[in-house]
């Protein structure tokens, strides 16, 4: 069975991602069509039972040091940020990814953790991604994702809008309109989680599930409530405590009615930032702990009571996406044995 798994891996990983129109770097390994490449036995498995790689603060590969500090920060941080050096240091702790949306998609990431905000003084009333500092416009990110989906019609993405800052009703309506304009018929209406399989979505030509953690979801059929995709947060700097938390929350996972996000991330404390001020998140906390987190990922099994979506910071530093995707081979083996 191990030999079969290795063959599948080579088949799935055989394509090198071609340069994308934006001119950003290519990836050595391409998982751009990993959902389309899953074996037929898994096409009717609920997406809530598959292993799906995701990224934490997915948009934070670029933040604007020249823009105001975001409304997600405390008044004390906003005062300090008047000093230009402070914003440079903030950037080191705000950035949690190296890859653009397109590069993440090519690498196999299918779940995106999205935090958004209006920007003070923006005459166009656009909505921006936010993590301490403002990122790119949401519209630009959505169009980048839609372009990928058009080129890869059997790939499905989860867009989880879970934090909103400085947004009134008009801002929400503008954001939701942007989502409609970007994806159109690719949007999947909220329904039974168990009915969401690759085969069902391929037949409907739907590719995008939008989760909206705000009561406005009730007004639009294509917005899924946030409670359908719980993402327990360990809020720790200890990799041991993180793994214990991930195991505990998985054991408490409901087998039906929702997706599940395992946030395999470490969160810096104030003293963590103070000690590693210049090094930033990647060098102080993530780099040395990612191997242990990846080891935990490789021991997991997907399914109704197993892992579903797993997220990480800096998904390119280790072969994170591939490790998660390959967990689906275990489902294939179980189903093949069940048929014997």
C-alpha positions in Angstrom: 0.0 0.0 0.0 2.9 2.4 0.7 4.3 1.8 -2.8 0.8 2.6 -4.3 0.8 5.8 -2.2 4.2 6.8 -3.6 3.1 6.3 -7.2 0.0 8.4 -6.6 2.2 11.1 -5.1 4.4 11.2 -8.2 1.4 11.4 -10.5 -0.2 14.2 -8.5 3.1 16.2 -8.1 4.4 15.7 -11.6 3.6 19.1 -13.0 5.7 22.2 -12.5 3.6 25.3 -12.0 3.9 27.6 -15.0 4.7 31.3 -14.5 1.5 33.3 -13.8 0.6 36.5 -15.5 1.6 38.7 -12.6 5.2 37.6 -13.0 5.6 36.2 -9.5 7.9 33.3 -8.8 7.1 29.8 -9.8 6.9 26.8 -7.4 9.1 23.7 -7.7 6.2 21.5 -6.8 2.7 22.1 -8.1 -0.5 21.0 -6.4 -2.7 23.3 -8.6 -5.1 20.4 -9.5 -4.9 18.2 -6.5 -8.7 18.0 -6.0 -9.2 17.1 -9.7 -6.5 14.4 -9.2 -8.1 12.7 -6.2 -9.1 9.1 -7.0 -12.8 8.5 -8.0 -13.5 6.7 -4.6 -13.1 10.1 -2.9 -15.3 12.2 -5.3 -18.4 11.5 -3.2 -16.8 11.9 0.2 -18.1 15.1 2.0 -15.5 17.9 1.9 -15.9 18.0 5.6 -14.2 14.6 5.7 -11.3 15.4 3.4 -7.9 16.8 4.5 -7.6 20.3 3.1 -4.6 22.6 3.5 -5.2 26.2 4.5 -3.2 29.3 5.4 -3.5 31.6 8.4 -3.9 35.4 7.7 -3.7 34.3 4.1 -3.5 37.8 2.6 -0.6 39.1 4.8 2.2 38.4 2.3 2.2 42.1 1.7 1.3 44.9 4.1 1.6 48.7 3.5 4.0 50.4 5.9 2.9 53.8 4.5 -0.8 53.4 5.4 -2.4 54.1 8.7 -2.2 51.4 11.4 -5.3 49.3 11.2 -8.3 49.6 13.5 -7.5 46.1 14.8 -4.7 47.7 16.9 -4.8 49.3 20.3 -4.6 53.1 20.8 -1.2 52.7 22.3 0.2 50.9 19.2 -1.4 53.6 17.0 0.4 56.3 19.0 3.7 54.4 18.8 3.3 53.8 15.0 3.8 57.5 14.4 7.5 56.6 14.5 8.4 55.2 11.1 10.7 52.5 12.6 7.7 51.1 14.6 5.8 50.3 11.4 8.8 48.5 10.0 8.9 46.4 13.1 5.2 45.9 13.0 5.5 44.5 9.4 7.9 41.8 10.7 5.1 40.6 13.0 2.1 41.2 10.7 3.3 39.2 7.8 2.5 35.5 8.2 2.8 34.3 4.6 5.5 34.6 1.9 3.3 33.5 -1.0 0.6 35.5 -2.9 -2.9 34.1 -3.3 -2.0 32.7 -6.7 1.2 31.0 -5.4 -0.7 29.6 -2.4 -3.3 28.1 -4.8 -0.7 26.6 -7.0 0.9 25.1 -3.9 -2.4 23.5 -3.0 -3.9 25.8 -0.4 -7.7 25.7 -0.6 -8.8 27.5 2.7 -8.1 31.2 3.2 -8.4 33.0 6.5 -9.5 36.6 5.7 -9.7 39.7 7.9 -11.0 42.9 6.3 -11.5 46.6 7.1 -12.4 49.9 5.6 -9.5 52.4 5.5 -9.6 55.9 6.9 -9.6 58.6 4.3 -10.1 56.2 1.4 -12.3 58.1 -1.0 -13.3 55.0 -3.0 -14.7 53.3 0.1 -12.8 50.1 -0.8 -12.4 47.2 1.6 -8.9 46.1 2.4 -7.3 43.0 4.0 -5.9 43.8 7.5 -3.5 42.4 10.0 -2.0 45.2 12.0 -1.2 47.1 8.8 -3.4 47.3 5.7 -2.8 44.8 2.9 -4.1 44.7 -0.7 -7.6 45.6 -1.7 -10.0 42.7 -1.2 -11.2 43.1 -4.8 -7.7 42.5 -6.2 -7.4 39.4 -4.0 -10.7 38.0 -5.1 -9.9 38.6 -8.8 -6.6 36.7 -8.4 -8.4 33.8 -6.9 -11.1 33.8 -9.6 -8.5 33.8 -12.3 -7.0 30.6 -10.9 -10.4 29.0 -10.5 -11.3 29.7 -14.1 -8.1 28.0 -15.2 -8.7 25.0 -12.8 -12.5 24.3 -12.9 -12.4 21.3 -10.6 -10.7 23.1 -7.7 -12.8 24.3 -4.7 -11.9 27.0 -2.3 -13.1 28.1 1.2 -13.0 31.8 1.8 -13.5 32.5 5.5 -14.3 36.2 6.2 -14.0 36.0 10.0 -12.9 39.4 11.2 -14.4 42.8 10.2 -13.1 46.2 11.4 -14.5 49.7 10.9 -17.3 48.4 8.7 -20.9 49.6 8.8 -23.8 48.3 6.8 -22.8 50.1 3.6 -19.3 48.6 3.8 -20.7 45.1 4.2 -23.0 45.6 1.2 -20.1 46.8 -0.9 -17.9 43.8 0.1 -20.7 41.3 -0.6 -21.4 43.0 -4.0 -17.6 42.6 -4.7 -17.8 38.9 -3.9 -20.8 38.5 -6.2 -19.1 40.4 -9.0 -15.8 38.4 -8.6 -17.2 34.9 -8.6 -20.8 35.0 -10.0 -22.1 31.5 -10.8 -19.0 29.9 -9.1 -20.6 30.7 -5.7 -22.1 27.8 -3.8 -25.3 28.4 -1.9 -25.3 27.4 1.8 -26.9 24.0 2.4 -26.2 20.7 4.1 -22.5 20.3 4.9 -22.7 16.6 4.2 -24.1 17.2 0.7 -20.9 19.1 -0.3 -18.8 16.7 -2.2 -16.4 17.2 -5.1 -18.8 15.4 -7.5 -21.8 17.5 -6.4 -19.9 20.8 -6.8 -18.4 19.7 -10.2 -21.9 19.0 -11.5 -23.2 22.4 -10.3 -20.0 24.1 -11.6 -19.6 25.7 -8.1 -16.1 26.4 -6.8 -16.4 28.9 -4.0 -17.8 28.6 -0.4 -18.0 31.9 1.4 -18.2 31.9 5.2 -19.3 35.2 6.7 -19.0 35.7 10.4 -21.6 38.5 10.6 -25.4 38.5 10.7 -25.5 39.8 7.1 -25.1 36.2 5.9 -28.8 35.7 6.5 -29.6 38.1 3.6 -27.7 36.2 0.9 -28.1 32.6 0.0 -24.4 32.2 -1.0 -23.1 33.3 2.4 -22.5 30.4 4.9 -22.7 31.2 8.6 -19.5 31.3 10.5 -20.7 28.6 12.9 -20.5 26.1 10.0 -16.7 26.4 10.1 -15.4 26.5 13.7 -11.7 27.2 14.0 -10.6 26.8 17.7 -7.6 28.9 18.6 -4.9 27.6 21.0 -3.4 31.1 21.6 -0.1 29.8 22.8 3.7 30.0 22.1 4.3 26.4 23.1 4.3 23.8 20.4 3.6 21.1 23.0 0.5 23.0 24.3 -0.6 23.6 20.7 -0.5 19.9 19.8 -2.4 19.0 23.0 -5.0 21.6 22.1 -5.4 20.4 18.5 -5.9 16.8 19.8 -8.4 17.9 22.3 -10.5 20.0 20.0 -10.4 17.3 17.3 -11.8 14.8 19.9 -14.6 17.3 20.6 -15.4 17.8 16.9 -19.0 17.3 15.9 -19.1 14.5 13.3 -21.9 16.2 11.3 -23.2 19.6 10.4 -20.0 21.6 10.1 -16.5 21.8 8.7 -13.6 22.0 11.1 -10.4 24.1 11.1 -7.3 23.0 13.0 -5.2 26.1 13.4 -1.7 24.7 13.6 -0.3 28.1 14.5 1.6 29.7 17.4 0.6 33.1 18.7 3.3 35.5 20.1 2.8 37.1 23.5 4.0 40.7 24.2 7.2 39.3 25.7 7.7 37.1 22.7 7.6 40.2 20.4 9.8 42.2 22.8 12.5 39.4 22.9 12.5 38.9 19.1 11.6 42.4 18.0 13.9 42.6 15.0 13.6 39.0 14.1 9.9 39.0 13.5 7.3 36.2 13.6 9.0 33.9 11.1 12.5 33.9 12.6 11.4 34.1 16.3 8.5 31.6 16.5 7.6 29.9 13.3 10.8 28.6 11.7 12.0 26.5 14.6 8.6 25.0 15.4 7.2 24.2 12.0 9.0 20.8 11.8 7.3 19.6 15.0 3.9 20.9 13.7 4.5 19.1 10.4 5.3 15.9 12.2 1.9 16.2 14.0 0.2 16.8 10.7 1.7 13.6 9.2 0.3 11.5 12.0 -3.3 12.6 11.4 -6.2 11.0 9.6 -9.1 12.7 7.9 -12.7 11.7 8.3 -15.9 12.6 10.2 -14.0 12.5 13.5 -10.5 13.3 12.1 -8.8 16.3 10.6 -10.5 18.4 8.0 -8.9 21.8 7.2 -5.5 22.4 8.7 -3.9 25.9 8.6 -0.4 27.1 9.0 1.8 30.2 8.9 4.4 30.5 6.1 3.1 27.5 4.3 6.1 27.4 1.9 8.8 27.0 4.6 8.0 23.2 4.8 6.1 21.0 2.4 2.9 21.7 4.4 0.2 21.6 1.7 1.5 18.3 0.2 1.7 16.7 3.7 -2.0 17.6 4.3 -3.1 16.5 0.8 -1.4 13.1 1.2 -3.5 12.4 4.3 -6.4 11.7 1.8 -4.6 8.6 0.7 -5.6 7.1 4.0 -9.3 7.6 3.1 -8.7 6.0 -0.2 -7.1 2.9 1.5 -10.0 2.6 4.0 -12.6 2.7 1.2 -10.7 0.2 -0.9 -10.5 -2.2 2.0 -14.2 -1.7 2.7 -15.0 -2.9 -0.8 -13.0 -6.1 -0.4 
